[in-house]
């Protein structure tokens, strides 16, 4: 409007310029007004490394977790960025998810694999991020108990020493499970430990029970614990992980991010193919979780539900209900997040189109999803 107004004034008021000259002037002035949008990405520094923050166990060169592990094992990141010489680096943090969030805030990484709990808290606290891809969907939680504890149900946890990882996705899952059974953290003796430490503690009799993910099945198979409860079949009690990108990285390298996401989508399609299932299990088994446990954990629903890269209505609804639960606990560090704006399907949709996979996965609907009780 400003450009057109200036040209109109020049032509009508002073009659100093010809119509053809004004037309050329309009084009030049329009180029200058839009130039920042065009050169913003071009002015970004040359990219040599894409830094993805993850817990240390995921960054372990011998660990191939999820579809990202498939992509690493197959060398698809190197293949995609070979021409530019860009390296995809998984930066591992021994402090787990909370330290990954801190690294993202400090600019130590460009992207991060984060659980629903911490990624929402980070965004609420002011981190300029977007959720661009699901890393893991519908992740189950398990209650593992010491064989000598006498615990046979969630209700039996009253007054017992229960370990779980505070600030991680399992934390909120534990609270949801307790709430479903009429309990809160006040009814148990909470002990906040990371998974390896919790496993050692329950084996040594220092805790009576622990809430964990697939690794609890490994402890069961070793005869260390009994698993007396799982969230299998309860979507409202599961957890999600996502790939969170900084807005700075998105603004500077949108094409690079699209190609990165494309590699993840390619890996999801490969793992989703029944013909590749046995090989996928072998790849995952080379890490800390035996393939049998992955197979058991995935048995409660189609593999495509767990591997789908879609930011579908069920995922969005899950994040919305998770935010309500976090807010109910008073854990948000700022205003509520506008999740419809934060969850950005742009890059997944572009990858699906490029790979000709539009329509390959069916979006899971939010309808019919029962809401987990909000812990008090």
Secondary structure in CASP SS format (residue, H / E / C, confidence):
PFRMAT SS
TARGET T0000
AUTHOR 0000-0000-0000
METHOD secondary structure of the structure
MODEL  1
X C 1.00
X H 1.00
X H 1.00
X H 1.00
X H 1.00
X H 1.00
X H 1.00
X H 1.00
X H 1.00
X H 1.00
X H 1.00
X H 1.00
X H 1.00
X H 1.00
X C 1.00
X C 1.00
X C 1.00
X C 1.00
X H 1.00
X H 1.00
X H 1.00
X H 1.00
X H 1.00
X H 1.00
X H 1.00
X H 1.00
X H 1.00
X H 1.00
X H 1.00
X H 1.00
X H 1.00
X H 1.00
X H 1.00
X H 1.00
X H 1.00
X H 1.00
X H 1.00
X H 1.00
X H 1.00
X H 1.00
X H 1.00
X H 1.00
X C 1.00
X C 1.00
X C 1.00
X C 1.00
X C 1.00
X C 1.00
X E 1.00
X E 1.00
X E 1.00
X E 1.00
X E 1.00
X E 1.00
X E 1.00
X H 1.00
X H 1.00
X H 1.00
X H 1.00
X C 1.00
X C 1.00
X C 1.00
X C 1.00
X C 1.00
X C 1.00
X H 1.00
X H 1.00
X H 1.00
X H 1.00
X H 1.00
X H 1.00
X H 1.00
X H 1.00
X H 1.00
X C 1.00
X H 1.00
X H 1.00
X H 1.00
X H 1.00
X H 1.00
X C 1.00
X C 1.00
X C 1.00
X C 1.00
X C 1.00
X C 1.00
X E 1.00
X E 1.00
X E 1.00
X E 1.00
X E 1.00
X E 1.00
X E 1.00
X C 1.00
X C 1.00
X C 1.00
X H 1.00
X H 1.00
X H 1.00
X H 1.00
X H 1.00
X H 1.00
X H 1.00
X H 1.00
X H 1.00
X C 1.00
X C 1.00
X C 1.00
X C 1.00
X C 1.00
X E 1.00
X E 1.00
X E 1.00
X E 1.00
X E 1.00
X H 1.00
X H 1.00
X H 1.00
X H 1.00
X H 1.00
X H 1.00
X H 1.00
X H 1.00
X H 1.00
X C 1.00
X C 1.00
X C 1.00
X C 1.00
X E 1.00
X E 1.00
X E 1.00
X E 1.00
X E 1.00
X E 1.00
X E 1.00
X E 1.00
X E 1.00
X E 1.00
X E 1.00
X C 1.00
X C 1.00
X E 1.00
X E 1.00
X E 1.00
X E 1.00
X E 1.00
X C 1.00
X C 1.00
X C 1.00
X C 1.00
X C 1.00
X C 1.00
X C 1.00
X H 1.00
X H 1.00
X H 1.00
X H 1.00
X C 1.00
X C 1.00
X C 1.00
X E 1.00
X E 1.00
X E 1.00
X E 1.00
X C 1.00
X C 1.00
X C 1.00
X C 1.00
X H 1.00
X H 1.00
X H 1.00
X H 1.00
X H 1.00
X H 1.00
X H 1.00
X H 1.00
X H 1.00
X H 1.00
X H 1.00
X H 1.00
X C 1.00
X C 1.00
X C 1.00
X C 1.00
X H 1.00
X H 1.00
X H 1.00
X C 1.00
X E 1.00
X E 1.00
X E 1.00
X E 1.00
X C 1.00
X C 1.00
X H 1.00
X H 1.00
X H 1.00
X H 1.00
X H 1.00
X H 1.00
X H 1.00
X H 1.00
X H 1.00
X C 1.00
X C 1.00
X C 1.00
X C 1.00
X C 1.00
X E 1.00
X E 1.00
X E 1.00
X E 1.00
X C 1.00
X C 1.00
X H 1.00
X H 1.00
X H 1.00
X H 1.00
X H 1.00
X H 1.00
X H 1.00
X C 1.00
X C 1.00
X C 1.00
X E 1.00
X E 1.00
X E 1.00
X E 1.00
X E 1.00
X E 1.00
X C 1.00
X C 1.00
X C 1.00
X C 1.00
X H 1.00
X H 1.00
X H 1.00
X C 1.00
X E 1.00
X E 1.00
X E 1.00
X E 1.00
X E 1.00
X E 1.00
X E 1.00
X E 1.00
X H 1.00
X H 1.00
X H 1.00
X H 1.00
X H 1.00
X H 1.00
X C 1.00
X H 1.00
X H 1.00
X H 1.00
X H 1.00
X H 1.00
X H 1.00
X H 1.00
X H 1.00
X H 1.00
X H 1.00
X H 1.00
X H 1.00
X H 1.00
X H 1.00
X H 1.00
X H 1.00
X H 1.00
X H 1.00
X H 1.00
X C 1.00
X H 1.00
X H 1.00
X H 1.00
X H 1.00
X H 1.00
X H 1.00
X H 1.00
X H 1.00
X H 1.00
X H 1.00
X H 1.00
X H 1.00
X C 1.00
X C 1.00
X C 1.00
X C 1.00
X C 1.00
X H 1.00
X H 1.00
X H 1.00
X H 1.00
X H 1.00
X H 1.00
X H 1.00
X H 1.00
X H 1.00
X H 1.00
X C 1.00
X C 1.00
X H 1.00
X H 1.00
X H 1.00
X H 1.00
X H 1.00
X C 1.00
X C 1.00
X C 1.00
X C 1.00
X C 1.00
X H 1.00
X H 1.00
X H 1.00
X H 1.00
X H 1.00
X H 1.00
X H 1.00
X H 1.00
X H 1.00
X H 1.00
X H 1.00
X H 1.00
X H 1.00
X H 1.00
X H 1.00
X H 1.00
X C 1.00
X C 1.00
X C 1.00
X C 1.00
X C 1.00
X C 1.00
X C 1.00
X C 1.00
X C 1.00
X C 1.00
X H 1.00
X H 1.00
X H 1.00
X H 1.00
X E 1.00
X C 1.00
X C 1.00
X H 1.00
X H 1.00
X H 1.00
X H 1.00
X H 1.00
X H 1.00
X H 1.00
X H 1.00
X H 1.00
X C 1.00
X C 1.00
X C 1.00
X C 1.00
X C 1.00
X C 1.00
X C 1.00
X C 1.00
X C 1.00
X C 1.00
X C 1.00
X C 1.00
X C 1.00
X C 1.00
X C 1.00
X C 1.00
X C 1.00
X C 1.00
X C 1.00
X C 1.00
X C 1.00
X C 1.00
END
